């Protein structure tokens, strides 16, 4: 009588398969953590940009519009208020991202350049009824100066985002290098 042979896998084949799976998973986890850090930066910069647009549109509609940093978290959390100091929108705290606000100007080629006073630290960012930028701060802002929000990952040299608000209220976003002095 002929008995059929067992058709299974050996212990060595199982170990080889599991080690290949573990190596593949380790590459996926590192790529996934980079992806998560990039999404955090994108999410925070999108929220800042949308909050600025909301404040500007409220100002143009006559309801007043201003962006105010949180008293404890600074620009890591902010709110949009109307002219009656009513909160129109309040952000969630920026998750593992660093937000800095600087002063910037646009040169003749349309490139962002930095003014002599790099840190502006505005108490609030307001928009006029025409949508122009008004900054409540101790610093003096020249007619062509604007505000730059730098959004970078905490403790990481990943590329970040810059949101530039021109004196006329135009909002532009671009990628920046978080290893430079500007983003840190």
C-alpha positions as CSV (number, residue, x, y, z in Angstrom):
1,X,0.0,0.0,0.0
2,X,1.3,3.4,-1.0
3,X,0.8,6.3,1.4
4,X,0.9,9.8,0.1
5,X,3.8,12.0,1.1
6,X,3.1,15.0,3.4
7,X,3.1,18.1,1.3
8,X,4.0,20.8,3.9
9,X,6.8,23.2,4.6
10,X,9.8,22.6,6.6
11,X,10.8,24.7,9.6
12,X,13.8,26.2,7.7
13,X,11.5,27.3,4.9
14,X,9.2,28.9,7.4
15,X,12.1,30.8,9.1
16,X,13.4,32.0,5.7
17,X,9.9,33.3,4.8
18,X,9.4,35.1,8.1
19,X,12.9,36.7,7.9
20,X,12.1,38.0,4.4
21,X,8.8,39.3,5.6
22,X,10.4,41.1,8.6
23,X,13.0,42.8,6.4
24,X,10.3,44.0,4.0
25,X,8.2,45.3,6.9
26,X,11.1,47.2,8.4
27,X,11.5,49.2,5.1
28,X,7.8,49.8,5.0
29,X,7.7,51.1,8.6
30,X,10.5,53.7,8.0
31,X,8.8,54.9,4.8
32,X,5.5,55.1,6.5
33,X,6.9,57.2,9.4
34,X,8.4,59.6,6.8
35,X,5.0,59.7,5.1
36,X,3.3,60.6,8.4
37,X,5.7,63.4,9.1
38,X,5.2,64.9,5.7
39,X,1.4,64.7,6.1
40,X,1.6,66.5,9.5
41,X,3.5,69.3,7.9
42,X,1.1,69.5,5.0
43,X,-1.9,69.4,7.3
44,X,-0.6,72.2,9.6
45,X,0.3,74.4,6.6
46,X,-3.1,73.8,5.0
47,X,-4.9,74.8,8.2
48,X,-2.8,78.0,8.5
49,X,-3.4,78.9,4.8
50,X,-7.2,78.1,5.1
51,X,-7.4,80.1,8.4
52,X,-5.7,83.1,6.7
53,X,-8.1,82.9,3.8
54,X,-11.1,82.7,6.2
55,X,-9.9,85.7,8.1
56,X,-9.3,87.7,4.9
57,X,-12.7,86.8,3.4
58,X,-14.4,87.8,6.7
59,X,-12.6,91.1,6.6
60,X,-13.6,91.7,3.0
61,X,-17.3,90.8,3.8
62,X,-17.2,93.5,6.5
63,X,-17.2,91.1,9.5
64,X,-13.6,91.8,10.4
65,X,-11.0,89.2,10.2
66,X,-7.9,88.4,12.3
67,X,-5.7,85.5,13.1
68,X,-4.6,85.3,16.8
69,X,-2.0,82.9,18.3
70,X,-2.9,80.9,21.3
71,X,-1.7,82.4,24.6
72,X,0.1,79.1,25.7
73,X,1.0,77.4,22.4
74,X,1.9,80.5,20.4
75,X,1.5,79.9,16.7
76,X,1.3,76.2,17.3
77,X,-2.4,76.8,17.8
78,X,-4.5,79.8,16.6
79,X,-8.0,81.1,16.2
80,X,-9.8,83.3,13.6
81,X,-11.9,86.1,15.2
82,X,-14.4,88.5,13.7
83,X,-14.7,92.2,14.6
84,X,-16.8,91.4,17.7
85,X,-14.0,89.1,19.0
86,X,-16.2,86.1,18.3
87,X,-14.3,82.9,17.5
88,X,-15.0,81.9,13.9
89,X,-12.5,79.0,13.8
90,X,-10.1,77.5,16.4
91,X,-7.4,75.2,15.3
92,X,-6.3,72.0,16.9
93,X,-2.7,72.1,18.4
94,X,-0.1,71.5,15.7
95,X,0.9,67.8,16.1
96,X,4.7,67.4,16.3
97,X,5.3,70.4,14.0
98,X,6.9,73.7,14.8
99,X,5.4,76.9,13.5
100,X,7.5,80.1,13.4
101,X,6.4,83.5,12.1
102,X,9.0,85.7,10.3
103,X,9.1,88.9,8.3
104,X,9.7,88.6,4.6
105,X,9.7,90.7,1.5
106,X,9.4,89.9,-2.2
107,X,12.4,90.9,-4.4
108,X,12.2,92.2,-8.0
109,X,12.3,88.6,-9.3
110,X,9.3,87.6,-7.2
111,X,11.5,85.6,-4.9
112,X,11.0,85.6,-1.1
113,X,13.9,87.4,0.7
114,X,14.3,88.1,4.3
115,X,14.3,91.5,5.9
116,X,16.9,92.8,8.4
117,X,14.6,91.9,11.3
118,X,14.1,88.2,10.8
119,X,11.6,87.6,13.7
120,X,8.4,89.6,13.6
121,X,6.4,87.8,16.4
122,X,3.1,89.4,15.6
123,X,0.4,89.5,18.3
124,X,-2.2,89.1,15.6
125,X,-2.6,89.2,11.9
126,X,-5.5,91.4,10.6
127,X,-6.9,92.1,7.2
128,X,-8.5,95.3,6.1
129,X,-11.8,95.6,4.3
130,X,-9.9,95.6,1.1
131,X,-8.1,92.3,2.1
132,X,-4.7,94.0,2.7
133,X,-2.5,92.7,5.5
134,X,-2.3,94.6,8.8
135,X,-0.1,93.4,11.6
136,X,-0.5,94.3,15.2
137,X,3.0,94.1,16.6
138,X,5.8,96.2,18.1
139,X,7.8,95.9,14.9
140,X,7.4,98.3,12.0
141,X,6.4,96.7,8.7
142,X,7.4,98.3,5.5
143,X,4.9,98.7,2.6
144,X,6.3,95.7,0.7
145,X,6.8,93.5,3.7
146,X,4.7,90.5,4.5
147,X,4.5,87.6,7.0
148,X,6.0,84.2,6.5
149,X,4.8,81.1,8.4
150,X,7.4,78.4,8.6
151,X,6.0,74.9,9.3
152,X,8.6,72.2,10.1
153,X,8.7,68.9,11.8
154,X,10.0,69.0,15.4
155,X,13.5,67.5,15.7
156,X,13.8,66.6,12.1
157,X,15.5,68.0,9.0
158,X,12.6,67.1,6.6
159,X,11.6,69.7,4.1
160,X,8.9,72.0,5.5
161,X,6.4,74.5,4.2
162,X,6.4,78.3,4.0
163,X,3.2,80.3,3.8
164,X,3.8,83.8,2.7
165,X,1.2,86.5,3.1
166,X,2.0,89.6,1.1
167,X,1.1,93.2,2.2
168,X,-1.8,93.0,-0.3
169,X,-3.1,89.9,1.4
170,X,-2.1,87.4,-1.2
171,X,-1.2,84.0,0.2
172,X,1.4,81.7,-1.4
173,X,2.8,78.3,-0.2
174,X,6.1,76.7,-1.1
175,X,8.5,74.0,0.2
176,X,11.4,75.2,2.4
177,X,14.5,73.7,3.8
178,X,14.1,73.3,7.6
179,X,17.8,73.1,8.3
180,X,18.2,76.8,7.5
181,X,17.9,79.6,10.1
182,X,14.7,80.8,8.6
183,X,12.6,77.7,9.3
184,X,14.1,77.0,12.8
